[in-house]
Amino acid sequence: MIDCPSSARVESLLSEAALSRECACKLISCSDNQLPLLLSAAVAARQNFKPGIVTYSRKVFIPLTNLCRDYCGYCTFRRDPGQPGAHTMTPNQVLDVARAGEKMGCSEALFSLGDKPELVFHEMRETLRYLGYKSTLHYLEAMCELVLRETTLLPHPNPGLLSAEWIARLAKVSPSMGLMLETTNASLLAVGAAHDNAPDKVPGKRLHTIEEAGKQNVPFTTGLLIGIGETVEDRVDTLLAIRDLNRRYGHIQEVIIQNFRAKPETPMHDSPEPTQGEMMRTIAVARLLMPEVNIQAPPNLSAPYYDDFLDAGINDWGGVSPLTPDFINPEKPWPHLEHLNSRTEAKGYRLRQRLPVYPEFVSALTAKPGLLSDKIAAVADHQGYARRLA
Ligand code: SF4
């Protein structure tokens, strides 16, 4: 029996106030026999939130630079200058990808990039000087504005840690932005752990960025990376930290539950990957702790059983591209959008395309006059979802 709150009934688990840390820790560790009750409660909570709808964002992935000053133990995206595949995109390359995505009905330009590479690599400083920018963030800001002005795509930058000033600057050229919290377990910064030699992965610094976004009412995407050496209790604590920030600022538009995948060429190549059961439990507890926040799990990292996550309480598939690969996990292709649609419908839900900013945050953004507001209004339908343009 799951003995929290007081009885093993779905209704009792739906009471958010009753879900203490202790209870959440029990639920996330529940036995296979107890799992159906947890999943039932999560699906009921999800249905109360957005009945019948599952969303995704049709996007292009723009890896602005894969140079990064951090060395996360699981990352295959990052490069040092001179390594095969090291690359910083030019403005023309950015625009070409965005225009190609526009023709394929995409509405999001996801900018993913390494964190502050110019601080450690003179090659990046020279590239930025050649391009005419003082820093990677200045270049990112200009490329977001370029895409916003020249296409119908809306930028969603993921540049790592940001100061209050940079959140304000990027918020003028993008309706939403993101930073994975990953975990609140600071011991993963220790020698030999996942975040050894990753100065931008200090949990307190990441929480600070997310909080600054909250103070400025910026719709924000964050989430957990599970299986990188944290405990199940750490997963609960990370969810509670996100919930706490959302309770204070109401700006968390989406929580991603992402599973670590072991990759041959990384220091963590032989670390165990989280099981499907761990993913289901983490998603379900996230849903119960945050019943009115969009919960997402990337389908390409859990093929072929990704649609089971609909039984654990997700209501979004995140960004899926008909054009560009997942440059963070290039060996894991996106599902074909027709497959995603048919598998979502087979579970009884209707798939809808959203913008990078979720519908419930759209009206606040369109209320502020300016280029960003005009561009959002041009691509949003009357409910705040993506209007089909292609
Ligand atoms: S996960 Fe991000 S911060 Fe870490 S090494 Fe890769 S690109 Fe850099």
Residues whose N, C-alpha, C, O or C-beta is under 5 A from the ligand:
A	BS01	SF4	C68 D70 Y71 C72 C75 F77 R78 L113 G114 D115
